[in-house]
Amino acid sequence: MNIIRRITLATGLLLCLPAWAQEPIVIKFSHVVAVDTPKGKGAEYFKKLAEERTGGRVKVEVYPNSQLYKDKEELEALQLGAVQMLAPSLSKFGPLGVREFEVFDFPYLFDGYADLHKVTQGPVGKQLLQRLGSRGIVGLAYWDNGFKQMTANKPLRTPEDCRGLKFRIQSSKVLDAQIRALGGIPQVLAFSEVYQALQTGVVDGGENTASNIYTQKMHEVQKYLTVTDHGYIGYAVITSKKFWEGLPADIRTTLEQAMEDATDYVNELAKKENDDALSAIQTSSNTEIINLTPEQKRAWKKALLPVHRQMEGAIGKELIQSIYQETGFDPSKL
């Protein structure tokens, strides 16, 4: 066989190979937070695992800090195929038309991480992710940010202490109802505007995870932090249904396993960073930490329980009851 025939035959064989065999599959993983956050570190850890375990057949390009798309743009970019992976906060799926995810905004729905993970890592959480399929999205995993604490420039020991205070919230009908149930005044503000709003008195207080409060220096302009653990902030790692179903089966399985390990890593990291941030706030002497007694915490739970009933029509009573059953929560015992 002469050299020209050999080259022609080799070229023909290469053209017959699928595209993924010729070059790495590129996954653009876009997110809106810093690299040194649990989400940012989780994306990098998933990249490492995915590339190692596929032997280079997959290349993950991570774009943090809204380098590609801002908060409000990224979901559309995923649906258009401009990126292949995102990790938006769960509250972003309500405006997309999947309002069931707003259940994660419910106050005191989870009594700690064990209860939370019964849902996010169990059948109820899986069923919720499957509802994204109608929007051309595959939900891969839930990543924790953590539980929220209340801050203000006056001590908040009872629900009544919140009356008349303006609290910053994310855009959410559930969170709006939560603050109103406490007698407060909800104010929707972008995350980037919170520090200045607290500093200037545009709002009197807020709710956030300890790690967010500490890294954004909110504790420097808030005299008190009450450890309420009343709400949850989390993310869903998602991908395009068209992209995911187009992957070779073995690659998809390997990526699922990498995501499972990355999820364990992120969730452990998020808990540790929140614990460390709370300790750092306490030692900073800027903010007094208020730890509620069991009786005081019960009063907060009782004051906020009506929000669950109020949102039944929008979220779905069946879903709420299934979470109660999963966690063992019994409203009648409050």
C-alpha positions as a Markdown table, in Angstrom:
| # | Residue | x | y | z |
|---|---|---|---|---|
| 1 | Met | 0.0 | 0.0 | 0.0 |
| 2 | Asn | 1.6 | 3.3 | -1.0 |
| 3 | Ile | 1.8 | 6.3 | 1.3 |
| 4 | Ile | -1.1 | 8.2 | -0.4 |
| 5 | Arg | -3.5 | 5.3 | 0.0 |
| 6 | Arg | -2.4 | 4.9 | 3.6 |
| 7 | Ile | -3.1 | 8.6 | 4.3 |
| 8 | Thr | -6.4 | 8.5 | 2.5 |
| 9 | Leu | -7.5 | 5.4 | 4.5 |
| 10 | Ala | -6.4 | 6.9 | 7.8 |
| 11 | Thr | -8.2 | 10.1 | 7.1 |
| 12 | Gly | -11.4 | 8.2 | 6.2 |
| 13 | Leu | -11.2 | 6.2 | 9.5 |
| 14 | Leu | -10.8 | 9.4 | 11.5 |
| 15 | Leu | -13.8 | 10.9 | 9.8 |
| 16 | Cys | -15.9 | 7.9 | 10.7 |
| 17 | Leu | -15.0 | 8.3 | 14.4 |
| 18 | Pro | -17.5 | 10.3 | 16.6 |
| 19 | Ala | -16.5 | 13.9 | 17.4 |
| 20 | Trp | -16.0 | 13.1 | 21.1 |
| 21 | Ala | -13.3 | 10.6 | 20.2 |
| 22 | Gln | -11.3 | 13.2 | 18.3 |
| 23 | Glu | -11.2 | 16.0 | 20.9 |
| 24 | Pro | -12.2 | 16.5 | 24.5 |
| 25 | Ile | -15.8 | 17.3 | 25.4 |
| 26 | Val | -15.8 | 20.9 | 26.7 |
| 27 | Ile | -18.1 | 21.7 | 29.7 |
| 28 | Lys | -18.3 | 25.4 | 30.3 |
| 29 | Phe | -19.2 | 25.7 | 34.0 |
| 30 | Ser | -20.3 | 29.3 | 34.7 |
| 31 | His | -21.2 | 30.7 | 38.2 |
| 32 | Val | -21.6 | 34.2 | 39.8 |
| 33 | Val | -19.5 | 33.9 | 43.0 |
| 34 | Ala | -15.9 | 34.1 | 43.9 |
| 35 | Val | -13.4 | 31.2 | 43.5 |
| 36 | Asp | -12.8 | 31.0 | 47.3 |
| 37 | Thr | -16.4 | 30.3 | 48.2 |
| 38 | Pro | -17.8 | 26.7 | 48.7 |
| 39 | Lys | -19.5 | 26.9 | 45.3 |
| 40 | Gly | -16.4 | 28.2 | 43.6 |
| 41 | Lys | -14.2 | 25.6 | 45.2 |
| 42 | Gly | -16.8 | 22.9 | 44.4 |
| 43 | Ala | -16.7 | 23.8 | 40.7 |
| 44 | Glu | -12.9 | 23.5 | 40.7 |
| 45 | Tyr | -13.0 | 20.2 | 42.5 |
| 46 | Phe | -15.6 | 18.8 | 40.0 |
| 47 | Lys | -13.3 | 20.0 | 37.2 |
| 48 | Lys | -10.4 | 18.1 | 38.7 |
| 49 | Leu | -12.4 | 14.9 | 39.2 |
| 50 | Ala | -14.1 | 15.0 | 35.8 |
| 51 | Glu | -10.9 | 15.5 | 33.9 |
| 52 | Glu | -8.9 | 12.9 | 35.9 |
| 53 | Arg | -11.5 | 10.2 | 35.8 |
| 54 | Thr | -12.3 | 10.5 | 32.1 |
| 55 | Gly | -8.6 | 10.4 | 31.2 |
| 56 | Gly | -8.8 | 13.8 | 29.5 |
| 57 | Arg | -11.9 | 13.0 | 27.4 |
| 58 | Val | -13.7 | 15.8 | 29.2 |
| 59 | Lys | -12.4 | 19.3 | 29.7 |
| 60 | Val | -14.2 | 21.5 | 32.3 |
| 61 | Glu | -13.7 | 25.3 | 31.9 |
| 62 | Val | -14.8 | 27.1 | 35.0 |
| 63 | Tyr | -15.9 | 30.8 | 34.8 |
| 64 | Pro | -16.4 | 32.4 | 38.2 |
| 65 | Asn | -17.5 | 35.9 | 39.2 |
| 66 | Ser | -20.0 | 36.3 | 36.4 |
| 67 | Gln | -17.2 | 36.3 | 33.9 |
| 68 | Leu | -19.5 | 35.0 | 31.2 |
| 69 | Tyr | -23.0 | 35.8 | 32.4 |
| 70 | Lys | -24.7 | 37.7 | 35.2 |
| 71 | Asp | -27.2 | 36.1 | 37.6 |
| 72 | Lys | -30.2 | 36.9 | 35.4 |
| 73 | Glu | -28.6 | 35.9 | 32.2 |
| 74 | Glu | -27.1 | 32.5 | 32.9 |
| 75 | Leu | -30.2 | 30.3 | 32.8 |
| 76 | Glu | -31.0 | 31.6 | 29.3 |
| 77 | Ala | -27.4 | 31.0 | 28.3 |
| 78 | Leu | -27.7 | 27.4 | 29.4 |
| 79 | Gln | -31.0 | 26.8 | 27.5 |
| 80 | Leu | -29.3 | 28.3 | 24.4 |
| 81 | Gly | -26.3 | 26.0 | 24.7 |
| 82 | Ala | -23.8 | 28.8 | 25.3 |
| 83 | Val | -22.7 | 27.1 | 28.6 |
| 84 | Gln | -23.2 | 23.5 | 29.8 |
| 85 | Met | -23.3 | 23.8 | 33.6 |
| 86 | Leu | -24.5 | 26.2 | 36.2 |
| 87 | Ala | -25.1 | 26.3 | 40.0 |
| 88 | Pro | -27.8 | 28.9 | 40.5 |
| 89 | Ser | -29.5 | 29.5 | 43.9 |
| 90 | Leu | -32.7 | 27.5 | 44.3 |
| 91 | Ser | -34.8 | 30.7 | 44.4 |
| 92 | Lys | -33.9 | 31.3 | 40.7 |
| 93 | Phe | -36.2 | 28.5 | 39.5 |
| 94 | Gly | -39.5 | 30.2 | 40.7 |
| 95 | Pro | -39.3 | 32.9 | 37.9 |
| 96 | Leu | -38.5 | 30.0 | 35.5 |
| 97 | Gly | -41.9 | 28.6 | 36.2 |
| 98 | Val | -40.9 | 25.9 | 38.6 |
| 99 | Arg | -42.3 | 27.5 | 41.8 |
| 100 | Glu | -42.0 | 24.3 | 43.9 |
| 101 | Phe | -38.4 | 25.1 | 44.5 |
| 102 | Glu | -39.5 | 28.1 | 46.7 |
| 103 | Val | -40.3 | 25.5 | 49.3 |
| 104 | Phe | -36.6 | 25.7 | 50.3 |
| 105 | Asp | -37.3 | 29.3 | 51.4 |
| 106 | Phe | -39.8 | 28.1 | 54.0 |
| 107 | Pro | -38.7 | 29.2 | 57.5 |
| 108 | Tyr | -37.9 | 26.3 | 59.9 |
| 109 | Leu | -38.6 | 23.6 | 57.4 |
| 110 | Phe | -35.4 | 21.8 | 58.3 |
| 111 | Asp | -34.1 | 21.3 | 61.8 |
| 112 | Gly | -30.5 | 21.0 | 60.8 |
| 113 | Tyr | -28.4 | 19.5 | 58.0 |
| 114 | Ala | -29.6 | 15.9 | 58.8 |
| 115 | Asp | -33.2 | 16.8 | 58.0 |
| 116 | Leu | -32.2 | 18.9 | 55.0 |
| 117 | His | -30.2 | 16.1 | 53.4 |
| 118 | Lys | -33.1 | 13.6 | 53.9 |
| 119 | Val | -34.8 | 15.8 | 51.3 |
| 120 | Thr | -32.0 | 17.1 | 49.0 |
| 121 | Gln | -30.4 | 13.6 | 48.9 |
| 122 | Gly | -33.6 | 11.6 | 48.9 |
| 123 | Pro | -36.6 | 10.9 | 46.6 |
| 124 | Val | -38.4 | 14.3 | 47.2 |
| 125 | Gly | -35.3 | 16.3 | 46.2 |
| 126 | Lys | -34.8 | 14.0 | 43.1 |
| 127 | Gln | -38.5 | 14.5 | 42.1 |
| 128 | Leu | -38.0 | 18.3 | 42.3 |
| 129 | Leu | -34.9 | 18.2 | 40.1 |
| 130 | Gln | -36.9 | 16.1 | 37.6 |
| 131 | Arg | -39.4 | 18.9 | 37.2 |
| 132 | Leu | -36.8 | 21.0 | 35.6 |
| 133 | Gly | -36.9 | 18.6 | 32.6 |
| 134 | Ser | -39.8 | 20.4 | 31.1 |
| 135 | Arg | -37.5 | 23.5 | 30.8 |
| 136 | Gly | -34.8 | 21.6 | 29.0 |
| 137 | Ile | -32.7 | 21.3 | 32.2 |
| 138 | Val | -31.2 | 18.3 | 34.0 |
| 139 | Gly | -30.7 | 18.8 | 37.8 |
| 140 | Leu | -27.5 | 17.0 | 38.9 |
| 141 | Ala | -27.1 | 17.8 | 42.6 |
| 142 | Tyr | -27.9 | 20.2 | 45.5 |
| 143 | Trp | -25.0 | 22.1 | 47.0 |
| 144 | Asp | -25.3 | 23.7 | 50.4 |
| 145 | Asn | -24.5 | 27.3 | 51.3 |
| 146 | Gly | -25.9 | 27.0 | 54.8 |
| 147 | Phe | -28.5 | 28.1 | 57.3 |
| 148 | Lys | -29.4 | 31.7 | 57.8 |
| 149 | Gln | -29.0 | 33.9 | 60.8 |
| 150 | Met | -30.8 | 37.2 | 61.7 |
| 151 | Thr | -28.8 | 40.4 | 62.2 |
| 152 | Ala | -29.9 | 43.9 | 63.4 |
| 153 | Asn | -28.7 | 46.9 | 65.4 |
| 154 | Lys | -30.9 | 45.8 | 68.2 |
| 155 | Pro | -31.0 | 42.4 | 70.0 |
| 156 | Leu | -33.5 | 40.0 | 68.4 |
| 157 | Arg | -34.4 | 37.4 | 71.1 |
| 158 | Thr | -38.1 | 37.1 | 70.4 |
| 159 | Pro | -40.1 | 37.4 | 67.2 |
| 160 | Glu | -41.7 | 40.6 | 68.6 |
| 161 | Asp | -38.3 | 42.3 | 68.6 |
| 162 | Cys | -38.5 | 42.4 | 64.8 |
| 163 | Arg | -41.6 | 44.6 | 64.7 |
| 164 | Gly | -41.2 | 47.7 | 62.6 |
| 165 | Leu | -37.6 | 46.9 | 61.5 |
| 166 | Lys | -36.7 | 46.9 | 57.8 |
| 167 | Phe | -35.0 | 43.7 | 56.7 |
| 168 | Arg | -33.2 | 43.0 | 53.5 |
| 169 | Ile | -34.4 | 39.9 | 51.6 |
| 170 | Gln | -33.8 | 38.2 | 48.3 |
| 171 | Ser | -36.7 | 38.5 | 45.9 |
| 172 | Ser | -39.1 | 35.8 | 47.1 |
| 173 | Lys | -42.7 | 35.8 | 48.0 |
| 174 | Val | -42.0 | 33.3 | 50.7 |
| 175 | Leu | -39.3 | 35.5 | 52.3 |
| 176 | Asp | -41.6 | 38.5 | 52.0 |
| 177 | Ala | -44.3 | 36.6 | 53.9 |
| 178 | Gln | -41.7 | 35.5 | 56.5 |
| 179 | Ile | -40.6 | 39.0 | 57.4 |
| 180 | Arg | -44.3 | 40.2 | 57.5 |
| 181 | Ala | -45.1 | 37.4 | 59.8 |
| 182 | Leu | -42.5 | 38.7 | 62.2 |
| 183 | Gly | -44.0 | 42.2 | 62.0 |
| 184 | Gly | -41.0 | 43.5 | 60.0 |
| 185 | Ile | -40.8 | 45.3 | 56.7 |
| 186 | Pro | -39.2 | 43.4 | 53.8 |
| 187 | Gln | -36.9 | 45.2 | 51.4 |
| 188 | Val | -35.6 | 43.4 | 48.3 |
| 189 | Leu | -32.0 | 44.4 | 47.6 |
| 190 | Ala | -29.3 | 42.9 | 45.4 |
| 191 | Phe | -26.6 | 41.1 | 47.4 |
| 192 | Ser | -24.0 | 43.6 | 46.3 |
| 193 | Glu | -26.0 | 46.5 | 47.9 |
| 194 | Val | -26.5 | 45.0 | 51.3 |
| 195 | Tyr | -23.4 | 46.3 | 53.1 |
| 196 | Gln | -24.0 | 49.9 | 52.2 |
| 197 | Ala | -27.7 | 49.6 | 52.9 |
| 198 | Leu | -27.0 | 48.3 | 56.4 |
| 199 | Gln | -24.2 | 50.9 | 56.9 |
| 200 | Thr | -26.5 | 53.9 | 55.9 |
| 201 | Gly | -29.6 | 52.6 | 57.6 |
| 202 | Val | -31.6 | 52.0 | 54.4 |
| 203 | Val | -32.4 | 48.7 | 56.1 |
| 204 | Asp | -32.1 | 47.8 | 59.8 |
| 205 | Gly | -31.1 | 44.2 | 59.5 |
| 206 | Gly | -31.0 | 41.2 | 57.3 |
| 207 | Glu | -30.8 | 37.4 | 57.1 |
| 208 | Asn | -27.9 | 35.4 | 55.7 |
| 209 | Thr | -25.5 | 32.6 | 56.3 |
| 210 | Ala | -22.6 | 33.3 | 58.7 |
| 211 | Ser | -20.0 | 32.9 | 56.0 |
| 212 | Asn | -21.8 | 35.5 | 53.8 |
| 213 | Ile | -22.1 | 37.9 | 56.7 |
| 214 | Tyr | -18.5 | 37.6 | 57.6 |
| 215 | Thr | -16.9 | 37.6 | 54.1 |
| 216 | Gln | -19.0 | 40.6 | 53.1 |
| 217 | Lys | -18.2 | 42.4 | 56.4 |
| 218 | Met | -21.8 | 42.8 | 57.2 |
| 219 | His | -21.0 | 42.1 | 60.9 |
| 220 | Glu | -19.0 | 45.4 | 61.0 |
| 221 | Val | -22.3 | 47.4 | 60.5 |
| 222 | Gln | -24.6 | 45.2 | 62.6 |
| 223 | Lys | -24.4 | 45.2 | 66.4 |
| 224 | Tyr | -26.2 | 41.9 | 66.9 |
| 225 | Leu | -26.4 | 38.4 | 65.3 |
| 226 | Thr | -29.0 | 36.0 | 66.5 |
| 227 | Val | -28.3 | 32.3 | 65.7 |
| 228 | Thr | -31.8 | 31.4 | 64.5 |
| 229 | Asp | -30.9 | 28.9 | 61.7 |
| 230 | His | -34.4 | 29.7 | 60.4 |
| 231 | Gly | -33.8 | 29.3 | 56.7 |
| 232 | Tyr | -31.7 | 27.7 | 54.1 |
| 233 | Ile | -29.6 | 28.9 | 51.2 |
| 234 | Gly | -28.6 | 26.3 | 48.6 |
| 235 | Tyr | -27.9 | 25.8 | 44.9 |
| 236 | Ala | -28.8 | 23.3 | 42.3 |
| 237 | Val | -26.1 | 22.2 | 39.9 |
| 238 | Ile | -27.8 | 21.9 | 36.5 |
| 239 | Thr | -26.9 | 21.1 | 32.9 |
| 240 | Ser | -28.6 | 21.3 | 29.5 |
| 241 | Lys | -30.8 | 18.2 | 28.8 |
| 242 | Lys | -29.8 | 18.2 | 25.2 |
| 243 | Phe | -26.1 | 18.3 | 26.0 |
| 244 | Trp | -26.4 | 15.7 | 28.8 |
| 245 | Glu | -28.4 | 13.2 | 26.8 |
| 246 | Gly | -25.9 | 13.6 | 23.9 |
| 247 | Leu | -23.0 | 12.4 | 26.0 |
| 248 | Pro | -21.6 | 8.8 | 25.7 |
| 249 | Ala | -23.1 | 6.7 | 28.4 |
| 250 | Asp | -19.8 | 5.9 | 30.1 |
| 251 | Ile | -18.9 | 9.6 | 30.2 |
| 252 | Arg | -22.2 | 10.5 | 31.7 |
| 253 | Thr | -21.8 | 7.8 | 34.4 |
| 254 | Thr | -18.3 | 9.0 | 35.3 |
| 255 | Leu | -19.5 | 12.6 | 35.5 |
| 256 | Glu | -22.4 | 11.6 | 37.8 |
| 257 | Gln | -19.9 | 10.0 | 40.1 |
| 258 | Ala | -17.6 | 13.0 | 40.0 |
| 259 | Met | -20.6 | 15.3 | 40.8 |
| 260 | Glu | -21.6 | 13.0 | 43.8 |
| 261 | Asp | -18.1 | 13.3 | 45.3 |
| 262 | Ala | -17.9 | 17.1 | 44.6 |
| 263 | Thr | -21.3 | 17.5 | 46.3 |
| 264 | Asp | -20.0 | 15.8 | 49.5 |
| 265 | Tyr | -16.9 | 18.0 | 49.4 |
| 266 | Val | -19.0 | 21.2 | 49.0 |
| 267 | Asn | -21.5 | 20.4 | 51.7 |
| 268 | Glu | -18.8 | 19.6 | 54.3 |
| 269 | Leu | -16.9 | 22.7 | 53.3 |
| 270 | Ala | -20.0 | 24.9 | 53.6 |
| 271 | Lys | -20.7 | 23.7 | 57.1 |
| 272 | Lys | -17.1 | 24.2 | 58.2 |
| 273 | Glu | -16.9 | 27.7 | 56.7 |
| 274 | Asn | -20.1 | 28.8 | 58.4 |
| 275 | Asp | -18.9 | 27.4 | 61.8 |
| 276 | Asp | -15.6 | 29.2 | 61.3 |
| 277 | Ala | -17.3 | 32.4 | 60.2 |
| 278 | Leu | -19.5 | 32.5 | 63.3 |
| 279 | Ser | -16.5 | 32.0 | 65.5 |
| 280 | Ala | -14.6 | 34.8 | 63.7 |
| 281 | Ile | -17.6 | 37.2 | 64.1 |
| 282 | Gln | -17.7 | 36.4 | 67.8 |
| 283 | Thr | -14.0 | 37.1 | 68.3 |
| 284 | Ser | -14.1 | 40.3 | 66.2 |
| 285 | Ser | -15.9 | 42.2 | 69.0 |
| 286 | Asn | -18.0 | 44.1 | 66.5 |
| 287 | Thr | -21.1 | 42.0 | 66.9 |
| 288 | Glu | -22.7 | 40.4 | 69.9 |
| 289 | Ile | -23.8 | 36.8 | 69.2 |
| 290 | Ile | -27.2 | 35.8 | 70.7 |
| 291 | Asn | -27.8 | 32.1 | 71.1 |
| 292 | Leu | -31.5 | 31.3 | 71.6 |
| 293 | Thr | -32.7 | 29.0 | 74.4 |
| 294 | Pro | -34.9 | 26.1 | 73.3 |
| 295 | Glu | -38.0 | 28.0 | 74.5 |
| 296 | Gln | -37.0 | 31.1 | 72.6 |
| 297 | Lys | -36.4 | 29.1 | 69.4 |
| 298 | Arg | -39.8 | 27.4 | 69.7 |
| 299 | Ala | -41.4 | 30.8 | 69.8 |
| 300 | Trp | -39.7 | 31.8 | 66.6 |
| 301 | Lys | -40.8 | 28.6 | 64.9 |
| 302 | Lys | -44.4 | 29.1 | 66.1 |
| 303 | Ala | -44.4 | 32.7 | 64.9 |
| 304 | Leu | -43.2 | 31.6 | 61.4 |
| 305 | Leu | -45.3 | 28.5 | 60.9 |
| 306 | Pro | -48.3 | 30.4 | 59.4 |
| 307 | Val | -46.0 | 31.1 | 56.4 |
| 308 | His | -46.1 | 27.4 | 55.5 |
| 309 | Arg | -49.9 | 27.4 | 55.4 |
| 310 | Gln | -50.0 | 30.8 | 53.6 |
| 311 | Met | -47.9 | 29.5 | 50.7 |
| 312 | Glu | -49.6 | 26.1 | 50.3 |
| 313 | Gly | -51.6 | 27.2 | 47.3 |
| 314 | Ala | -48.5 | 28.5 | 45.4 |
| 315 | Ile | -46.1 | 25.7 | 46.3 |
| 316 | Gly | -48.4 | 22.7 | 46.7 |
| 317 | Lys | -49.7 | 21.2 | 49.9 |
| 318 | Glu | -48.7 | 17.7 | 48.8 |
| 319 | Leu | -45.1 | 18.7 | 48.4 |
| 320 | Ile | -45.0 | 20.4 | 51.8 |
| 321 | Gln | -46.6 | 17.3 | 53.5 |
| 322 | Ser | -44.1 | 15.0 | 51.8 |
| 323 | Ile | -41.2 | 17.0 | 53.3 |
| 324 | Tyr | -42.8 | 17.0 | 56.7 |
| 325 | Gln | -43.1 | 13.2 | 56.4 |
| 326 | Glu | -39.5 | 12.9 | 55.3 |
| 327 | Thr | -38.1 | 15.0 | 58.2 |
| 328 | Gly | -40.6 | 14.0 | 60.8 |
| 329 | Phe | -41.7 | 17.6 | 61.3 |
| 330 | Asp | -45.0 | 17.9 | 63.1 |
| 331 | Pro | -46.5 | 21.4 | 63.1 |
| 332 | Ser | -49.1 | 20.4 | 65.8 |
| 333 | Lys | -46.3 | 20.0 | 68.4 |
| 334 | Leu | -45.2 | 23.6 | 68.3 |
